[in-house]
C-alpha cells in the first residue's frame, strides 16, 4: 500500500558492477550485481521497495550501458520487480559511464545532471533497509529548516494559503546541508554480524541546542530518529585508519577539531550505508569540482571536515555556495524578484519554531523598503561554522539496515530474512515488508521422508526435493533440483542449480545453474554460476571459479 504522503524527493539508485561479488558477477553485462537474489528476490527489489515505502516515487536507476539490457529486461519480466504499481522506476545508462567510474564522477555526467530536479536521496542497489525512510527525511527537514521544499508552484497554490505560498526555505547562515546513514556491524557481544563486512571510522558531535529536539520521542520508529542524529565531523574507512597507524605510529587529529567541538565520540564499529539525503545544490557542487572521485570517501569525508578545518570548504566549493548568504530564486516559492526583496535574507525560520530550545539572540530585523537591500554591505566570507552541515544518523535499533556487497553478507542476510514469518501465517498488516507470501512455494514437489525446517527456510517455485533429503536454515531459489540423500545447512542455492545425490553443503553460496557432483562435501564455499563441481569433491572455504583463458 502506498504511503499517504508523497515527500516530493527523487531517488537515484546506483547499479554498479559488484566488484566484491565477482563470484556471481563475472559477466555484469549478462547478470549485474543488482539482480543477485537475496532471500530469493533480486536485491534491487529491496531498495525500490524502501523508496516507495518512504513516499518516493520518482526513482531513477543508473547503470553502465553494457548492463542496461539486462536491468531493463528484469524490470519488465521479473515477477518481483513488476509487482510495483505505477509509476515504475526508470533506467538510464549514461554513455560515459564505465565499470570503474567513481560515484562522484558519475554524478557529473550530463545525463545524470539532467535527471536531478529536486532534493534527492542517493542509494546503492545493494541496500536492504527496514527503517522508515519517510521519518528519516522528515528528521532531516526538521533539523535543516526546510519548509515546503519539494512541491511544485501549482501544488503550493492548491494546498497552501497566501502567506505559506510565499514561504521560502532558509537555513541559519546559508544553505541547508545533507544527511548520511550509518549502521552497526557488530552485535552486543562485539562479534561481527556478517563475515567480511567492512566498517568506517567516524567522529561525531551532538547537535546544538537549537537543533536538538526538546520533547522525548513517543513513536520509536519515527521520532527517535531525530534523537540519534548528530553532526558528522570525520569519516573514513577503518582500513585507511589502519594504514595511517602503521605509517604515522598513531592517530593524528587536528587541534581545530578539538577546539571547535568539545564533546566528540570516536566510533569504529559502524559502516556507511551509502544512503544519503542531499539538497539539490549538491548537483552543482559536484559538477563544479573535478577532484572528488567517490561520494563516500571524497565528498562526505571532506564535507564533514569542512565545518572545522579552515580552507577545506573553499577547496571543496562549499564557500562559493553560501558566499552571499541569500536564497536562490530558483529554489524558492517566489514568483517574482520584487516579492523576494521584501524578506530579509537572514530570517531564520528555525528560531520561530516553538518546539526548539530558544537562543539568547536578538530577533532579526525586517526590511520594509525593497531598495534598502541594495544599500546593505555584502556579508563577510563564511567561516567553517557557517558552511552547510553534514549530519549523520547512527542506527542502533532493531530494524535491519545492511549492505549486501560481499558473499558473507549475502549469506547472512538471506538466512536472516528466511526466518521471517510468512504473510499467510501472520497477515499482511503484521508481517514484515520483507516477508514472503509462503515459505514453501511448491510443497507438492517435495518428496516424502524429507526434512525441511519451514521456520528458517525459503523454498522457491518449482523446486524439486527428492526423498531422504535434509534442508535446514537455507534459501533455495526457483527451478532447483535437490537429489536424494543431500544435506543442505545454512546455504543459499540460486536459480536452476542442481545438487546431486548424497551431497553435503554447509555455509555455501551456490550460483545459478551450477551443478554439485554426487557425494561432494563443501563447507563455507562459493560456486560460480554454471560451474560444475566434480564428484566426491571435498573442500572448505574455497571459491570455485571457471578458468579464465584471458588471465593466462
Buried (B, 14 or more C-beta within 10 A) or exposed (E): EEBEEBBBBBBBBBBBBBEBBBBBBBEBBEBBBBBBBBBBBBBBBBBBBBBBBBBBBBBBBBBBBBBBEBBBEBBEEBEBBEEBEEEBBEBBBBEBBEBEBBBBBBBBBEBBBEBBEBBBBBBBBBBBBBBBBBBBBBBBBBBBBBBBBBBEEEEBEEEBEEEEBBBBBBBBBBBBBBBBBBBBBBEEEEEBBBEEBBBBBBBBBBBEEBBBBEEEBEEEBBBBBBBBBBBBBBBBBBEEBEEBEEEEEEEEEEEEBEEBBEEBEEBEBBBBBBBBBBBBBBBBBBBEBEEBBBBBBBBBBBBBBBBBBEEBBBEBBBBBBBBEBBBBBEBBBBBEEEBBBBBBBEBBBBBEBEEBEEEEEEEEEEBEEEEEBEEEEEBEEBEBEBBBBBBBBBBEBEBBBBBBBBBBBBBBBBBBBBEBBBBEBEEEEEBBEBBBEBBBBBEEBBEEEBEBBBEBBBBBBEBBBBEBBBBBBBBBBBBBBBBBBBBBBBBBBBBBBBBBBBBBBBBBBBBBBBBBBBBBBBBBBBBBBBBEBEEEBEBEEBBBBEEEEEEE
